[in-house]
Amino acid sequence: MQLRYFNQTGWTAIFNGTETDIGRMVRVEGWDPAIGTALVVHPQRGALRQVTDYVDFSHLERADQIVAAIPGGGWRAHWTDEGPGGSPLTEQVLAWLITSQGRATAITVDAQGHVEDADSADAFIPPGEELQ
């Protein structure tokens, strides 16, 4: 399982990397009001910089914008072969994240407290029901 990317602006900047920086994905924090270029945080300067200021800037990719979160409501996510040794795995849905596009994404928490999305689940089990 792998957590999808979510952020406030709905965009992620992709950088290829250089001889001194590894390739990376950086959350777009906003837009330059004068020219409309995407802005990202420069961690060493502690300031916003235009993505075009970086020589290794590649492109922007869409990220999901969360507009609401609702409780899991007793739903469970089930995978047929994601448990130990390829065994079945069922986890509680902690919450449903609702995106600006109207998509609901189940967020699960495992026994160790790790939180992930359940997009790869094979089935969702409603409250009070058993897996068929």
N, C-alpha and C positions, 0 to 999 in steps of 0.2 A: 504494500500500500504506500501511496505517496500523497502528501498534502498538496492540493491545488494552490495556486497563488491568488490571494485576495489583497486588495488595498483600496484606499479611499478614492483615488482618481480613476481607477479602472485601467491603468497602463503600467507596464514594466519596461524599463530600458535594458537592452541587451548590449553587452560589451564583449568584444572578441578577445581582449587581452593584449598585452605587450610583452616585451622582454622582462619587464619588472612587475607587471600586474597580471594576475590570472584572469581568464574570462569570467564574466559574472553577470548576474541579473540584479538590477537595482530598482527599487520602487520609485516611480515617478511621484514627486510630492506636489507638483503644481505646474503652472505654465507661466512663462515670462510675460508680463502684461503688455510690454512694448512690442514684442515680435512673435509671441506665441510659442516659443520653443519650450520643450519639456525641461523641467528642472529636477535635479537629484541632489541629495546631500553629499557634500564633499567631506568625508569623515576627518581628514587631517585639518582642514580649515574650519570646520564647524559651520559651514555656510552652504546655501543653495548655489548650484552651478548649472549652466545650460549643458545639456547632453552633448551638444555640438562642440563644447570646449575640450572634449576628450578625443584623442586621436583614434582610440579603438572603439568608439561608438559605432554600433552596427545598425540597430533599428529598434522600434518600439513594438511590443506585443500586448495584446489585450489581457487584462487580468479581471477577475470578477469583483464587482463592487457589492459589498454586503449592505443591505438596507434594513434588515431585520434579523433577529435570532429568536427562535421560539424553543421551548423545552422539548426534549425528545419524546415525552409523552408515553413512555413504556415501549416504544418500538425497539426492535433489535435488528442488527445487520448480521447476515450469515454468509460465510465463505465456505465452499465445499472442500478446499484444500490449502488453506492458509495457516492452519494450526501447526503444532509441532509435528515434524515428520510427514507433512502433507495431510494431516488430519483435518476434520471440520473445525471451524471456529465461529463462535457467535459472540458478539459484543453488544452492549447497551448503546443506544443512540443517546448521546449526551444532549445534543441540540440539533435543530435544523436551521441552517443558514439560508436566508432568502436573498437572492441577488437582484440587482436592478433589472435583470432580464426576466425575472419571475421564476428562476430555477431554485429548487430546494435541494440543498446538499446536506446529507446526514453527516454529523461529526460524532465519532465514537471515542470512547476512552477504554484502554485495556487495563488489565490487572496491575500493570506497573505504573499506571497513570499517564501513559503516552496518548496524546490526542492526535487523531488523523481523520481525513475525510473517508467516507465509505463508498466512493464512486465505483470501486471495483467489486463491491459486494455482489454475490450471486442471487441473493434474495433479501427482502425486508420482511420481518415478521411483525404483524400488528400486535398491539397489546392484548394479552389474554389468549393468544392463539399459539399453536405449536407448529413447527416446521412440517410441511407436507411432503 
